[in-house]
Amino acid sequence: MRPVSPVLFLTLLAVNAGNILPGAAEVENRGQKVWAREGSSALLPCYLSPRKHGKSRKHLSGRTSVLWKRHGASAPQELHVVLEVEYTGLRKTALPMRPRVSVLDSALRNGNFSLCINPVRSDDVGLYEAQVAYNTEILSCQVELGVVTVTLSPPLPVVENEPLLLSCNSSHQASLVETCWFHNGRPVLISGAFCSSHGALYILRPTVSDSGSWHCQLRYADNEIISATYNLQILGFDGPTNPVVYAAAGSAADLPCTLNYLPSASGIRVVKAHWSHFAGGHLQNWSILQNQSSRNFPLHLPVVGPGDAGRYCCAVTVGNKMLSRDMTLAVITVTPRIQGPVSEGSHLLLTCSLTNPQGHEYFQWKHLSSASADKKLTVATSHNLKDSRVQTGPTLEIPQVSQKDVGIWECSVYGPEGRLGAVEYGLQITGAQVSGPPTIFSGQVTFGLMLTLFFLLMVCILALGLQKRARLPASFPALERIVAVTVPKEMEESQKETIQQTEC
């Protein structure tokens, strides 16, 4: 057997999902060691060092092969084949680790024989040895793989408000002295929301804000420090907790129910949603069809009224777990003091009310200009309002209703975050015509006009008769008497009818 030439330069890396883990240093007389988190990838480094070897890497393009073996756990002297790459390019992989192990062809030509294991399993712990043959030389290197395990209880998916236990352990044989946890780079302080016991971290009521990078650091009695990082995703709802939806009475309302990420991204295929609302002593239920490709399950109410206001609950079943969110529907209504038609000059009060108020809302009235096509807003500071300032109370008072008040009045509800919702009220005056001046003709005036037109007609007929009389011969005296008698008689009858209607 040829002597092993010490020309392979070994690099120590502690890998966690491709990232270097701090604290993994070479241990004297214990060989090189790489730490990797279970479920991530590990790189066992082995490559030629030109500085030590003194040869150009172009010589590796010839007959070069690599054989990775693993020492047995019970019998270290036994070697089990992991991966073999012959100089012809033929690859042979041990069945237990296929297809999780690989080496790069391009790296081999550059003198890099590192072994990649992805994903790492807890039973991959052990001592690995590479034998590299090129030209007439056989070289070797040894790397020990250690595994850090981060476990979740209960397992995925992690849903909000469900207690969660994070555990961190490694294959290191020394006694564990201390475990430290970090969230998004910041140390986790043990408080009412977090508890620690034997290195494990309890999150009593996890929320979506607890998602992110969780880093555990293990310190052992031999001063070995091992760490691992886990990217935690907590399934919950988008938006604020216990949201409030504001809607005008008589309008439609959409209640949101949106998950913060697609459950299918975690391999979950069964997703269902269910809505419920308790009102008037009765429980209303709505079932939303299963939708695997969406994370939105809104409830659409075509028309809402004060009876629809109150608490709603959206429950989403993801796999064998369920998460729910409560929300409130607040309905805005306008109640006029005058029930029925409003006459001009009357005193009008409009009261804007809100069901299920949260205590921070306030109201503002505005008059939507009916003359503008785009409904340009005009603040309700008309001269006939009781107060010339902006009307911010729930009640709008118009002491004397006039034509300038006709149109749409809008009551908006505001909060610290801005405009929350609005309701409109259409004001019309009885007998008024917005498009033109009002008609004030009475029956007597109309009759007088008609009588005047009749007299003018008679005058025209009389003038025509006189003109013809001058042309009549003496043989037609009877016609003259007919004209002279008929016209005064008809005028006398018209005057009598006018006198009678005026007396009535």
C-alpha positions in Angstrom: 0.0 0.0 0.0 1.3 3.4 -0.9 2.0 5.9 1.8 -0.5 8.7 2.2 0.9 12.0 1.0 0.0 15.0 3.2 -0.7 17.3 0.4 -4.5 17.8 0.9 -5.3 21.0 2.7 -8.5 20.7 4.9 -10.7 23.7 5.6 -13.0 23.7 8.6 -16.5 25.0 8.0 -19.6 24.9 10.1 -22.5 25.0 7.7 -26.2 25.8 8.3 -28.2 26.1 5.2 -25.2 27.4 3.4 -24.2 29.8 6.2 -21.1 29.6 8.3 -21.9 29.0 11.9 -19.9 30.8 14.6 -17.9 29.0 17.2 -17.0 25.9 15.3 -13.2 25.9 15.6 -10.7 23.1 15.0 -10.2 20.9 18.1 -6.6 19.8 18.7 -6.0 16.0 18.3 -9.6 15.4 17.3 -9.4 16.0 13.6 -11.4 18.4 11.4 -15.1 18.8 12.2 -18.1 20.3 10.4 -21.4 21.1 12.1 -24.7 21.3 10.2 -28.3 21.6 11.2 -30.5 18.7 10.5 -32.6 19.4 7.4 -30.0 21.8 5.9 -27.0 21.1 3.7 -23.4 20.2 4.8 -20.2 20.5 2.9 -17.3 18.2 3.9 -14.2 20.1 2.5 -11.4 18.4 0.8 -9.2 20.0 -1.8 -5.7 20.3 -3.0 -3.6 23.2 -1.8 -1.4 24.6 -4.6 0.6 26.4 -1.9 1.6 23.1 -0.4 1.6 20.9 -3.5 3.4 23.2 -5.8 1.8 21.8 -8.9 -0.5 23.4 -11.5 -4.1 22.3 -11.3 -4.2 21.7 -15.0 -2.5 18.3 -14.3 -5.9 17.2 -12.7 -7.6 16.9 -16.1 -6.1 13.5 -16.5 -6.9 10.2 -14.7 -8.4 11.5 -11.5 -10.9 9.7 -9.2 -12.3 10.2 -5.7 -13.8 7.7 -3.2 -15.7 8.9 -0.1 -16.2 6.4 2.7 -17.7 6.6 6.1 -16.4 4.9 9.3 -18.9 2.7 11.1 -20.5 4.0 14.2 -20.0 0.8 16.2 -16.8 -0.3 14.5 -14.7 2.7 13.4 -12.3 0.5 11.5 -15.1 -0.6 9.1 -15.5 1.7 6.1 -18.7 2.0 4.1 -18.8 3.5 0.7 -20.7 6.7 0.4 -19.8 8.0 -3.1 -17.3 7.0 -5.8 -16.5 9.0 -8.9 -14.2 7.2 -11.4 -11.9 8.9 -13.8 -14.3 8.0 -16.6 -17.0 10.0 -14.8 -19.0 7.0 -13.7 -20.6 7.5 -10.3 -21.5 5.0 -7.6 -23.6 6.0 -4.6 -24.5 4.0 -1.5 -28.2 3.3 -1.4 -28.9 4.7 2.1 -27.5 8.1 1.1 -28.7 8.3 -2.5 -29.5 10.9 -3.9 -28.4 13.2 -1.0 -24.7 13.2 -1.7 -22.8 14.7 -4.6 -19.6 16.3 -5.8 -19.3 18.8 -8.7 -17.5 17.8 -11.9 -16.2 21.3 -12.4 -14.9 21.3 -8.9 -13.1 18.0 -9.4 -11.1 19.4 -12.4 -10.1 22.4 -10.1 -8.9 20.1 -7.3 -12.0 20.4 -5.1 -13.2 17.0 -3.9 -15.6 18.3 -1.2 -18.7 16.2 -0.5 -22.1 17.8 -0.3 -24.9 16.2 1.8 -28.3 17.7 1.3 -30.4 17.4 3.4 -28.5 16.3 6.5 -30.1 13.7 8.7 -29.3 13.0 12.3 -27.9 9.5 11.5 -25.3 11.1 9.1 -23.1 11.8 12.1 -19.7 10.2 11.9 -16.2 10.3 10.4 -15.9 10.6 6.7 -12.7 9.8 4.7 -11.9 10.8 1.0 -9.3 8.9 -1.1 -8.2 10.8 -4.2 -6.2 9.1 -6.9 -4.7 11.1 -9.7 -1.8 10.2 -12.0 0.3 7.9 -9.8 -0.5 9.3 -6.4 -3.2 8.5 -3.8 -4.1 11.1 -1.3 -6.7 11.2 1.6 -8.4 13.5 4.0 -10.8 13.0 7.0 -13.7 15.1 8.1 -16.0 14.5 11.1 -19.6 15.6 10.7 -21.7 16.7 13.7 -25.4 17.4 13.5 -27.4 20.1 15.4 -31.1 19.3 15.7 -33.8 22.0 16.1 -37.2 20.4 16.8 -40.7 21.9 17.0 -43.5 20.7 19.1 -46.2 20.4 17.9 -44.9 19.9 14.3 -45.6 22.0 11.3 -47.7 23.9 10.5 -47.2 26.2 13.5 -50.4 28.3 13.9 -50.8 31.4 16.0 -52.0 31.2 19.6 -51.0 27.5 19.8 -48.2 26.9 22.4 -44.9 26.1 20.8 -41.8 24.4 22.1 -38.4 25.0 20.5 -35.6 22.5 21.3 -31.9 22.6 20.3 -29.5 19.6 20.7 -26.3 18.4 19.0 -24.4 15.2 18.6 -21.5 16.5 20.8 -20.7 14.2 23.6 -19.6 16.7 26.3 -21.9 18.0 29.0 -24.1 20.9 28.0 -23.6 24.0 30.1 -25.8 26.7 28.6 -28.3 27.4 25.8 -28.9 30.9 24.5 -31.7 31.9 22.1 -31.8 34.8 19.6 -34.7 36.0 17.5 -33.8 38.0 14.4 -30.4 38.7 15.9 -31.6 39.9 19.3 -31.3 37.9 22.6 -34.6 36.5 23.8 -35.5 37.7 27.3 -37.3 35.2 29.4 -40.6 36.9 30.3 -44.3 36.2 30.4 -44.3 35.3 26.7 -41.2 33.1 26.8 -40.2 30.4 29.2 -37.0 28.3 29.3 -36.4 24.8 30.7 -33.3 22.6 30.2 -32.4 24.6 27.1 -35.8 24.4 25.5 -37.8 27.6 24.7 -41.5 27.8 25.3 -43.6 30.4 23.3 -46.9 30.5 25.2 -49.0 32.4 22.6 -47.1 32.7 19.3 -48.2 35.4 16.9 -47.2 36.2 13.3 -44.7 38.7 14.6 -42.8 35.7 16.1 -41.9 34.4 12.6 -38.4 34.8 11.4 -34.9 33.6 12.2 -34.4 31.7 15.5 -30.8 31.1 16.5 -29.7 28.7 19.3 -26.2 28.7 20.7 -25.0 25.7 22.7 -22.0 25.9 25.1 -20.4 22.7 26.4 -18.2 21.9 29.3 -15.1 21.5 27.0 -15.7 25.1 25.8 -17.1 23.9 22.5 -19.7 26.3 21.2 -22.2 25.1 18.6 -25.0 27.0 17.0 -27.8 26.6 14.5 -30.4 28.8 12.9 -34.0 27.9 12.1 -36.4 29.9 9.9 -39.8 29.8 11.6 -43.0 30.5 9.9 -46.2 31.0 11.9 -49.5 30.6 10.1 -51.9 33.3 11.0 -54.0 36.2 9.6 -53.0 39.3 7.8 -54.1 42.6 9.2 -54.8 43.8 12.8 -56.2 41.6 15.5 -60.0 41.9 16.0 -60.6 44.3 13.0 -63.7 46.4 12.5 -65.4 46.8 9.1 -67.6 49.9 8.7 -70.4 49.9 6.1 -73.4 52.1 5.3 -76.9 50.8 5.8 -78.3 49.5 2.6 -74.8 49.0 1.0 -72.8 45.8 0.5 -70.0 44.7 3.0 -67.0 42.4 2.5 -65.5 40.9 5.7 -61.8 39.9 5.1 -60.3 36.6 6.1 -56.7 36.4 4.7 -53.9 34.0 5.8 -50.4 35.4 5.9 -49.1 32.8 3.5 -50.3 30.0 1.3 -50.7 26.7 3.3 -49.7 24.8 0.1 -46.2 26.2 0.5 -45.9 23.9 3.5 -47.3 21.0 1.6 -50.8 21.3 3.1 -53.6 20.6 0.6 -56.7 20.5 2.7 -58.0 24.0 3.5 -61.5 25.0 4.5 -63.1 28.2 5.9 -66.3 28.7 7.9 -68.1 31.9 9.0 -70.5 32.3 11.9 -72.5 35.2 13.3 -74.8 35.3 16.4 -77.6 37.8 16.1 -81.1 38.0 17.4 -80.8 34.8 19.4 -79.9 32.8 16.2 -76.6 31.5 14.9 -75.9 32.1 11.2 -73.4 30.0 9.4 -71.7 30.3 6.0 -69.3 27.7 4.5 -66.6 28.9 2.0 -65.7 26.4 -0.7 -62.3 24.7 -0.3 -59.6 26.6 -2.2 -56.0 25.2 -2.2 -54.6 27.9 -4.4 -55.8 30.9 -2.4 -55.3 32.3 1.1 -58.3 34.6 0.9 -61.7 33.5 2.3 -63.9 36.7 2.5 -67.6 36.9 3.4 -69.7 39.0 1.0 -73.0 40.5 2.4 -75.0 42.1 -0.5 -77.1 44.4 1.7 -76.5 45.2 5.4 -78.6 46.9 8.0 -78.4 47.5 11.7 -79.6 43.9 12.3 -76.5 42.6 10.6 -74.1 44.4 12.8 -72.1 42.7 15.5 -69.4 40.1 16.0 -68.4 37.6 13.2 -66.0 34.7 13.3 -63.9 33.3 10.5 -62.5 29.8 11.2 -60.0 28.2 8.8 -59.1 24.6 8.9 -55.6 23.8 7.7 -54.8 20.1 7.7 -55.7 18.9 11.1 -55.4 22.3 12.8 -57.8 25.2 13.0 -57.2 28.9 13.5 -59.9 31.6 13.9 -60.3 35.3 14.0 -63.1 37.5 15.3 -64.1 40.8 13.7 -66.9 43.4 14.1 -69.3 44.8 11.5 -70.3 48.4 12.4 -73.2 49.8 10.4 -73.6 53.6 9.8 -77.2 54.9 9.6 -78.9 58.4 9.2 -82.2 59.1 11.0 -84.1 62.3 10.1 -86.3 63.9 12.8 -89.0 64.5 10.1 -90.5 61.3 8.9 -91.8 61.6 5.4 -91.7 64.6 3.0 -89.7 67.7 4.0 -91.3 71.0 3.1 -89.5 74.2 2.4 -88.8 76.4 5.5 -89.1 73.5 8.0 -86.6 72.8 10.7 -84.6 69.5 10.0 -82.4 67.4 12.2 -80.3 64.6 10.7 -78.7 62.2 13.2 -75.8 59.9 12.1 -75.4 56.8 14.3 -73.0 53.9 14.5 -73.6 50.4 15.8 -70.8 48.8 17.8 -68.7 51.9 18.3 -65.1 51.4 19.5 -65.0 54.7 21.3 -62.5 56.6 19.1 -64.8 57.5 16.2 -66.1 60.9 15.3 -68.5 62.2 12.6 -68.4 64.9 10.0 -71.2 66.1 7.7 -70.6 67.3 4.1 -72.9 68.4 1.3 -72.3 66.8 -2.0 -72.8 69.4 -4.7 -75.6 68.2 -7.0 -74.5 70.6 -9.8 -71.1 69.0 -10.2 -70.8 65.9 -12.3 -68.0 64.5 -10.3 -69.7 65.3 -6.9 -67.1 67.7 -5.7 -67.3 67.9 -1.9 -68.4 71.1 -0.2 -68.1 71.4 3.5 -71.4 72.0 5.3 -70.8 75.6 6.2 -73.7 77.1 4.4 -75.2 80.4 5.7 -78.4 78.6 6.8 -76.6 76.1 9.1 -76.7 76.8 12.8 -72.9 76.8 13.1 -70.6 78.3 10.4 -67.7 75.9 11.5 -67.1 72.4 10.1 -69.9 70.2 11.4 -68.1 67.4 13.2 -70.9 66.1 15.5 -73.3 63.3 14.7 -76.2 65.7 14.3 -76.7 68.0 11.3 -79.2 70.9 12.0 -80.8 72.9 9.2 -83.0 75.6 10.8 -84.9 76.5 7.6 -84.8 74.1 4.7 -84.3 75.9 1.3 -83.5 75.0 -2.3 -79.8 75.3 -1.5 -80.1 72.3 0.8 -81.5 70.0 -1.8 -79.1 67.1 -2.8 -77.0 64.5 -1.1 -75.7 64.9 2.4 -72.8 62.6 3.5 -72.0 61.6 7.0 -68.4 60.3 7.3 -67.0 58.4 10.2 -63.3 59.1 11.1 -60.8 57.5 13.5 -57.1 57.9 14.3 -56.3 56.0 11.1 -58.4 58.3 8.9 -61.8 57.9 7.2 -63.5 54.6 8.2 -66.8 54.8 6.3 -69.7 57.0 5.2 -73.4 57.0 4.6 -75.4 59.3 2.3 -78.8 60.9 2.7 -80.8 62.4 -0.2 -82.8 65.6 0.8 -85.7 66.6 -1.4 -88.3 69.3 -0.7 -92.0 68.5 -1.2 -93.4 70.2 -4.4 -90.0 71.6 -5.4 -88.5 71.3 -8.8 -84.7 71.4 -8.8 -84.3 71.8 -12.5 -86.4 75.0 -12.9 -88.4 77.7 -11.1 -91.5 76.6 -9.3 -94.9 77.0 -11.1 -97.4 79.2 -9.1 -100.3 79.5 -11.6 -103.7 79.1 -10.0 -107.0 78.1 -11.7 -108.4 81.6 -11.7 -105.3 83.1 -13.4 -105.4 80.4 -16.0 -109.1 81.1 -16.8 -108.5 84.9 -17.0 -105.8 84.3 -19.6 -108.0 82.1 -21.7 -110.9 84.7 -21.5 -108.5 87.5 -22.7 -107.5 85.4 -25.6 -111.2 84.8 -26.4 -112.0 88.6 -26.4 -109.1 89.2 -28.8 -110.4 86.6 -31.1 -113.9 88.2 -31.0 -112.5 91.6 -31.8 -110.7 90.1 -34.8 -114.0 88.5 -36.0 -115.9 91.8 -35.5 -113.3 93.8 -37.5 -113.5 91.2 -40.2 -117.3 91.5 -40.2 -117.3 95.3 -40.5 -114.9 95.1 -43.4 -117.2 92.7 -45.2 -120.3 94.8 -44.4 -118.9 97.7 -46.3 -118.8 95.4 -49.3 -122.3 93.8 -48.9 -125.1 94.9 -51.3 -128.5 96.1 -50.2 -130.0 92.8 -50.8 -128.4 91.3 -47.7 -129.8 93.2 -44.7 -130.5 90.0 -42.8 -126.8 89.1 -42.7 -126.0 92.4 -41.1 -128.5 91.9 -38.4 -127.1 88.3 -37.7 -123.6 89.6 -37.3 -124.7 92.6 -35.2 -126.8 90.4 -32.9 -124.6 87.3 -32.6 -121.4 88.9 -31.5 -122.8 91.0 -28.6 -124.8 88.0 -27.5 -121.7 85.7 -27.3 -119.8 88.4 -25.5 -122.6 88.8 -23.0 -122.6 85.0 -22.2 -118.8 84.9 -21.7 -119.0 87.8 -19.3 -121.7 86.1 -17.3 -119.6 82.9 -17.0 -116.6 84.9 -15.9 -118.7 86.7 -13.1 -120.0 83.3 -11.9 -116.6 81.6 -11.6 -115.1 84.7 -9.9 -117.9 84.6 -7.2 -117.2 80.9 -6.7 
